[in-house]
Amino acid sequence: MHVPMRETQRAAIWSSVPGAGPAVAVLGAGSWGTALAAASRRAGLPTRLWSRRPDVAHAICTAGCNPRHLPGIMLPAGLQASDDLQWALRGADLVLYAVPSSALRELATLAAGKLPGHALAVATCKGVEAGSGALMTEVLRQQCAAGQPVGVLAGASFADEVARGQPTCLTLAMAEAPAGAAALAQQLATAWRAAGIELESCADEIGVQVAGALKNAVAIACGMASAQGLGENARATIVGRGLADMRRLLLALGGRSDSLFYSSGVADLFLTASSSHSRNTRLGLRLGAGARAVAQGARGGAAPAAEEELAEGALASHALLALERRLHVVLQVPRAVRQVLGGHSTPALALGQLLGGRAEPAEAAQRAGHGSPLRPPGHEPAALRLAGAAWAQRLAQ
């Protein structure tokens, strides 16, 4: 079912601002996709938004809002949406894939035959693919036509603030930027500035994506720590452990540690792990308070409808295991989150092991083929297990 719209009306959307800049197609009408589409339209760019749900597309077209994902926020005039993927992609210069990481391959496959050859395909989701451990740009390159320009967009951003036009800095990373893609990125940066978005350019796709994949796991762990009453010092330690995990993994994958200083790195880690506005932090708060139903939903079962967007960090924590095994590295924060979600540990014990363990320097993790052998849950050194038990006993008092 398509949202009723004549082809002449559709064509008018692209030409409503002559010479305004690149035509933008946003695939995915969740909170983040809708926010990016709103920003692009507010910046004067011709913008089309694709939604898998016809009812969401209809609400955006008729009521000018997305009541399911961004309730109470009015979207800019002229933003149109449809569940017609071919219509959304027709004539697009920039295509933003704004779906969860677990759905990217399916969507990229559906869009591949309809994607204009010159269009810059950009993943805006954070995580790694379950099973394969592939980064999001790797998924796009595998599914798009050979030679298709590909990039990733990330940064310290809450969707509702972007939708409202509040100041935000994002990072666009492209390992290989043909002249056309580089020029398009510059045009996008100029246009988005009018919508409150400052766009940084980065060549390290790996570093940007590793930070994005890990920061949600850190937020879950920080949320659990808050729910357990561990205090701000403990949360700061968790953030430090998470930053060490990021550096360890990106170096093992061939990234550059200085990419952590873009908005997509330390800034996004701070934002996500320090605010209860973060969905992943709220998930951690509920897990730390003993919400077992949330853990079941995060592992892939039926989660409550109101929490269905909360599982990105949980999914990433599990998906990262493929990379840990392949690269022989240990990521301390995702391991702690996995133990709780998998029912192998309580929040108190998992956090106790995380806080009581010694941070492993990234340099040591690169020795002997990028790290020491991965220890499965339950096979940590005795001293680490005792430290976790001590913390759990302290919390129970």
Secondary structure, DSSP 8 states (H G I E B T S, - for coil): ------HHHHHHHHHSSTT-S--EEEE--SHHHHHHHHHHHHTT--EEEE-S-HHHHHHHHHHSEETTTEEEEE--TT-EEES-HHHHHTT-SEEEE-S-GGGHHHHHHHHHTTS-TT-EEEE---SB-TTT--BHHHHHHHHS-TT--EEEEEEE--HHHHHHT--EEEEEE-SS--HHHHHHHHHHHHHHHTTTEEEEEES-HHHHHHHHHHHHHHHHHHHHHHHTT--HHHHHHHHHHHHHHHHHHHHHHT--GGGGGSIIIIIHHHHHHH-TTSHHHHHHHHHHTT-HHHHHHHTTS---GGGTTTTHHHHHHHHHHHHHHHHT---HHHHHHHHHHTTSS-HHHHHHHHHHS----HHHHHHHHHSS----TT-S-HHHHHHHHHHHHHHH-
